[in-house]
Amino acid sequence: MPPSVSLQRPPHVINIRRVVCAVMEQRPHWWQTGVIYQVYPRSFADANGDGVGDLPGICGRLDYLAWLGVDAIWISPFYRSPMADFGYDVADHTDVDPLFGALADFDTLLAEAHRRGIRVIVDFVPNHTSDQHPWFVASRSSRDDPGRDWYVWRDAGPVGGPPNNWISMFGGSAWQWDTRTGQYYLHSFLKQQPDLNWRNPQVRAAMHDVLRFWLNRGVDGFRIDTVQFVAKDPDFRDNPPNPDPERLAHLGEWRHQLHVYDHGHPDMHAIYRDIRRLLDSYPGHRVSIGELHHPDFEVWAGFYGEELDEIHLPFNFHLIHARWDAATVREIVAGVIGALPPGAWANWVLGNHDQPRLASRIGRAQAPVAMTLLLTLPGEPTIYYGDELGIENGIIAPDRTQDPWGLVEPAQSRDPERTPMEWDGSANAGFCPPGVEPWLPLAPRWQERNVATQQADPGSLLNLTRRLLTLRRQHPALAFGSYIPIDSTPRDVFAFQRQADGAADLLVALNLGAAREMVSAGRSVRVLVSSDPRRDDSELGETFDLQPNEALIAELSP
């Protein structure tokens, strides 16, 4: 039998109250206690039978999301687009691409979601547009066009060739030669995605009008794409080489430089302060969520703004890129919470449309542990569609590759994490009608892992997720309580307490290993939710065993 380990409170405490005291004097905003669910529209539900998901398909599955218990959905881009990057190359910011339906379909979806108490967040892509956007068509038409300065144009370098050595995230030079006007334009991603010039006040005004268009329709906030890229070095200096590129091998050619000049210029903070003022001018606590990747906790936290006047929730991807072991997870959680400016609100993400599936990264056995961690840490969690089912990476044959990055650099393909949602055991898992080929093949084992199968199984990951979401609503300690890490645990156990005034103290114990562990809570405990539902509502006493791969939330006796 493993030795018993005490879970008494350590001498040091990281207290989330210092973070939330400023907002808890009033009723918390919805996004502070809510749970967001990301919908990748191509892959969620196909209503018109063309093999691609659409807005009416999402609308038809809102009852499932209400049953699950999420508070908001974030819908990845559905705007008019040539689909060079599946909607992140926007050709019209204020219309729906026919592939996904029509603007009226969005209005219906928004109304039906709100009727069920589900808020709607949409993508905002500020760094670039499609090269078919009317703005770029005009900018490209002539050096003298009034819209020329809406994008980043530069002459060739001193000896010919691109103006500097910047490279695209998708490989190759970030500069594309335009024969008609004899200059290069900048594209941080695909050549079909020219970068906007946010130092031009007209660009800022036009993009603010885009935000107003959707705010006026009633959206509840925006997930802002690639927030670091909107401001580059105004002197366009070369990036230095990366002395240790293999450490970032997962980034392809991008890893060969230290990206100090092609994004992240301090001017971007003024851009996000302006956007924040715009959002705050609307009622209903509209939220901004920023996509950024930075390993340094302090740099990441800087996007909240010195006066908490920039992005409400800069996405925290630190756990996505981390080793899955108790020591690493404990260190990252401490780093994130410790870096939060006073009054800022944490957030947590374990999966999205650009990262390998959670169950494939850490193994299916650990998926319940990860979901429990996500939904019990202090702050706002975001669930990627299908992670509540434990969907694993799809297997995509080379001739079925769809992702434009994967077509350029096959190892970088994001298709495996974008396979269709698995609704039931019928043909195509209920994603699209029988006889229709879905845009990507289904991931393995969909017959045993789909929504219908898991709804009928009390021990399923889906039902665990639903129980956790219910628990968050029932216990204020999980919504906005203190976070107290427990250091004296077995090597594979990560444990912490959540406390709120006037509420029961909760213990969260997560076994990130495959062996049974014995723990001592110092007080008797009553299990509220376990990844093994047979233990729910059981009294375990002061010392109890934590099963292999078990996640457990318990109420501590007074």
N, C-alpha and C positions, 0 to 999 in steps of 0.2 A: 504494500500500500504506500503511495507517495506520502511524504511528510505533510503535516498540516501547516498551513501558512496563514498568518494573521492578516486581516484586512482592516486593522485599526487605522484611524486617521493619522497621516504622517505629520511631522512638525511643520511642513510647508504646505500651503494651500493655494491653488490658483482659483481665484474666485471670480466667476463670470459676473457677479453683481457689480463689480467695478466697471464692467463693460455696459451693463444694461440699466444701471441706476438712473441714468438721465432719461431713459425712455419709459421705465416702469412707473414713474410718477403719474403717467397717464396710461390709458389703455394701450397695449402694444399694437403697433401697426400690423395689418394682416400678414405681411410678408415676414414679420419677425417670428411669428409662431406657426406659420403655415408650412406646407410641404409642396414643392413644385415637381411636376412630372414632365419630362421632356418628350415631346412627340416629334419624330422625324416623319414628315407627312408622306413621303414616297413609300414608307414601309409600314404604316400603321393599319390602314384599312382602305380597300379599293371599292368604292360604291358604284362606279360606272363600268367596271368589267374590262378595263384596258391593261390590267396587270400592274398599275401604279397607284399607290395610295393617293387620296384626295381629301379636300375639306369636308364634303358630305360624308365620306367614310369616317372621319374623326367625329363628326356630329352624331353619327349612328352608334358610336361606341361611348358616348358620354355617360350613359347609365353605368357602364363598367367602371369608369373612373370615379363616379360618385359612390358606387359600392365599395371600391377600394379605399376611398377616404382621402384622396389628395385634395389640396386646396386651390391649386392653380395648375394650368398647363402652359408650357412654353412650346410654341410651334416654330420649328425651323423654317427657313424662307419658303414662301409660296408665291412670291412676286413674279411678274412677267420677266422671262429670262430665256436666253438661248440654251441654258442648261450646260454651259461649258464646265461649270462647277456646281451643278445641281441646285441652282437658285442663289448661290452666293455671288453670281455675276448678274446683278440686277439691271434690267433694261427699262423698267418702269416701277418706281418705288410705291406708287399709289394704285396699283391694280393687281389682280390675281392672274397668274398664268393659267391659260385654259386647261393645261394638264391637271391642275388642282381644282378647277371649277371656275366660279365667277365671284365678283365682289359681293353679290347678293348671297352667295353661299357662305362667305365669311361672316356677313352680318347675321345670318341665321345661326351659324355656329356660335358666335359671340353671345347672342341672345339666349340660346339654349344652354350654354355653359353657365351664364349668369343665373338663369332660372334654377339651376341645380346648385348654386352656391360655389361654382368653380370660376375662378378668375382666369383671364387669358393674357399671356405675355407673348409678344411677337419679336422676331429678329429685326435688328437695325444694323445695316452693313455700312459703316461710315467711311472705311478706308478707300473703297474702290467701287466702280460700277462695271457693267458690261461695256465692251467696246462698241456695242450696238445701242447703247443708251443715247437718246437725242443730244444730251449734253456733250458726250464725247464725239459724236458724229460732227457736231458743230465745231468743237475744239480742233478736230483733226482736219477740218476742211481748209484752213488757211492760217498762217501765222498771224494774220491781221484780224481774225474772227474775234468778236468780243468775248467768246467763251474760251479762248486759247488758254488763258491763265487759270481756268477751272481745273486743269490737270497739270501734272509735273512734266514739263518739256525741257530738254537740255540739248545743247550742241554736242557734237562728238568730242571725244577727249583730244588732248594736244597732239597726239600722234595718230588720230583716227580711232575708231572703235567706240565702245560705250564711254559715257562720261566718267564713270568710276567702276570699282570692282564689285559693287553690290550684286548679290545673287538672289534669285527668286526662291521662295519657300518650296516651290515645286521643281527646283533644279534649273541650272542655266543662268544666264545673265538676267538681272532684273530690268534691263533696258531693251526696248524694242525699237528698231529703226523704222521710221516712217518715210517712205520714198517721196511721197507727194510734197511734204513740207520740209524735208531735209533735216529733221531732228529726231532725237530719241524721246520716247515717253517711258515713264517709270511704271513698272508693274511688280508689286511685291509678291504676287502669286502668279497666276497664269497670264500669258500675254493678252488674253481676252479680258483681263481685269485691270484696266488702267487705274492708277492711284489718283484720287482727288487731291487737290491742293487746298488744305484746310486753312492755310494762311490767307486765302482770298476771302474777304468778308461776304462776297456774293455766294460762295459755296456754303459757308456757314449758314447764311440766311435760308438758302434753298433746302439744306438738309434739316434745319429747324422746322421748315414748313412740312417736310415729310413726317416728322414726329407729330406735329399738330394734326395732320390728316388722320393719323391712326388714333391719337388721343381723343380727337373729336368724335370718332366712331365709337369710342368707349373702351379701348384696350386698357389693361391694368398695368402695363409696363413694357419694358424692352430688355431683351438680352442683346448687348452691344458686341458685335463681332470684332475680334482682333484689336482691342482698344489701344495697344501699344504702338500700332503702326501709323496712326493718323498724323504724327509729327516726326519728321526726319531732320537730320542735321541740315541747316540752311546753307552750309558751305559744301555739302555733298562730298565730304572727305571719305577716302577709302577705309573700309573696315580692315583691321589687322587680322592676320591669320590666327587660327585657333591652335595653340600648341598641343592640345590633347583632344583631337577630334573624335577618337574612338569612344570616348566617354559618352558621346551623344550620337552613337551610330544609328539610333532609331530615327534620326532626323535627315538621313540621306545627305545629299550634297551640302545642305544648309549648315551642317556641322563644321565645315572647314574654315569658317570665319568666326571671329568674335563680333557680334552684331551690336556695335556701340554707336554707329552712325545712321543706320538705315531704319531705325525705329527707336521709340522711347525718348525722344527729345523732351525736355521739360515743358515746352510749349503746350504739350497735350493736356496738361492739368487745367489750363485756362479753358480749353475746349470742353472738358467735362464739367467744369463749374458752370459754364453757360447752359449746358444740357440739363444739369441738375436744377438750375433756376427755372428753366422751362417746365420741367416735370412738376416741380413744387408749386407752380402757378395753377395747377389743375387740382380739383378736389379728389378725394378718394385714396390718397397716399400711393400714387403711381410709382412704380419701382424701377430702378435701373440695375442691371446685372451685367458685369463686364467680363468678357473673355480675355484673360491674360495668363501668360505662363512665365513665371520667374521663380527661380529656386530660393532667392533671398526673401525671408519673411518680411523684413522691413521694407524692401522695395515694393513687394506685393501690397502691404498694408498702406503704403503711400497713396494708393488709388482711392482710398476713402476720402482723402483730402485733409489738409491741415485743420480745417474747421468742420470736418465731416460734411463737406459741401460738394463732393464729387460723386462717385459711384456708390450707391447704397450697398451693393453686394459685389465686390470684386471676386469673381469665381476663384475658389481655392482648390487648385488641382494637386496639391502636394501629396495627398494619399494615392492618387491615381498612379503617380510615377514612382512610388516607394516600394521597397521590399515588404512583403506581407509577413511580418513577424511582430511579436508583442513589443519588443524594445523599440523598433523603428516607429511603429504606430504611436506609441506613448510619446516618443520624442517629437514627432510631427505635431501631434495635438497640442503639446506644451508650447511648441514654437509658434503655432498659429495663434493660440489664445494669448500668449505672451506678447505678440507683436501688435495686437489689436489696439488702436487708439481708444482712449476713454470714450465711451458712448457708442462705439462701433459695434456692429452685429456680425458674428461669425457666420460662415456658410461652409457646407461640405458637399463634395461631389466624388462619386466613385466610378462614374462611367458617362460617356457621351458618344456622339456620332463620329468622333475623330480618334477614339482610343479602343484598343482591343477589349472585348467583352469581359466584364468583371469575373464571371464564372470561369472563363478561360485563363485569366491572369492568375487567379488564386486557387482555382479548383472548385468544383461544385460543392464539395463537402464544407468548404469555408464560406460559401455564399450566404447562408443564414447568419453567420457571425458578422459578415460585412454589412448586411442589411440592418442588423441590430445596432451595430456601431453607428451607421449613417443616421439612424432615426432616434438615437439617444444622446448624441453629443450636443453641447450647447450651441444653438444657432440654427440657421435655416438649411435643410437638406434638399437636394435635387436628385430625383430618381430618373434614370434613363429608361425609356420604354423597354419592356421585356426583362429588365434586371430583376423585377419581382417574380419572374418565372425561372430565372437562372439560365436564360438563353446563352448559349456559347457561340464562339466565332463560327460563322458559316465557312463552308469549303467552296471556294469559287474557282472554277477551272479558268485557265488563262484566256480562253476564248469567250468567257462570260464576264470578264472584268468590265466594270462600268466606271469606276472612279477615275477621273482624269489624272490625279496624282499617280494612281496605280498604273495607268497606261504609260506614264513617263518613267516612273521608278517602281517597278512591280512590288518591291518589298514594302513600299509605303502605302499600298492600297488600303482604303478604309471600307471597302465592300464587306469584309467579314463581320463588322459590327453593325451593319445596316440592313441585315436580312429582314424579311417580313415578320410582323407580329404573328404569334401563334395562338389562334383563338380557339380552335377545337380540332377534333380528329378527322374532319372531312377533308376532301381534296383541297390542296393548297392551304391547309390549316385554317380555312375560313377567311383568309386574307382577301382572296379574290375568287370569282366563280370557278367551278370546275371547267376544265378545258381551256382555261386562260393561263398563259405562262406568266408567272410573276416576274417583275423586273430583275429580281435577284432570286436565286434558289433558296429554299428554306434551309435553316441551320439543322444539323443532325439532331435526331431524337425528338423531333417536334411532336410526334404522335403521343409520346408519354409525358410531355412537359407543357402542354398547351393550357390555356385558361380553363376550359371546361373540365379537363382532367384534374387540375390542381384545385379548382373550387370544390370538388367532391372529396378531396383528401385533406383531413384536418391537419396532417403533419406536413403539408406542402409549404414550400417557400412562399407561395402566393398568400396562403392563409396566415402565415407568420407575419408577412408584411402588413396585411390588413389588421391583425391584432395589434401590431406595433403602432400603427397609425391611430387606432382607437385609443390605445394607452396614452399617447401624446396628448390627446384631447382631455383625458380624464385626470391627468396628473400635472399640475402646474410646474412641478419640479423639472419635468422633461421639457416644458415649453420655455421657461425662462429662469430656472433655478441656478444655484451655484454649482460649479464643477469642481470636485475635489478628487484629484488623482490618488490612486493607491499604489505606492511603490513596492510594498513588501508582498509581492506575489511570485508564484512560480514563473519560470522563464517564459513559458508559452501563454501566460495569462495576462490580459490587460483588464484592469478593473478600475472603477471610479464610482463616486457617489454623486447624486444630484439632490440638492436641497432647496426648498423654498419655504418662506415664512408661512406658518400655519398649515403646512402640508407634511405628509409623511416623508421621511428620508428614504431615498431609493438607492439600491446598489445595482450596478451593471457589471456583470462578470462575463468576460469573453475568453473562451479557450481557443487560441489560434494554433493549437497543436493537435496531434492525433492520439495523445495519451490522456488517461483520466488524471485529474488533479484534485487534491483535497484542499479546501480553503476554510478559514475560520473568519467569520464576520464579526466576532466579538459580541454580537447580539443575535437573537433568533431572527429568522427571516421567513417571510411568506412569499412564495414565488408568484409573481403576477403574470409573466410571460416567459416561456422558455422555447427554444427551437425544438425541443421535444415536448409537445403539448400535453403529454401524460403527466408532466410535472407542474403544470399550471395549477394554481391555488393550493399547492402542497406546502405544509409547514416543514422546514428542513432543520430547524435548530441552529445553534451557533456555528457548528461545523458541518460542512456538506461537501459532497463530491461534485465536481464539474466534469461532465462527460466529455469524451473526445469531440472536438468541433462543436461544442455547445455554447450557445449564447443564452444568458439568463438575466432577467430583471426581477429584483425582489424588493419587497417592502421591509425595511428594518424596523424591529420593535422599538418602542420609545426607550 
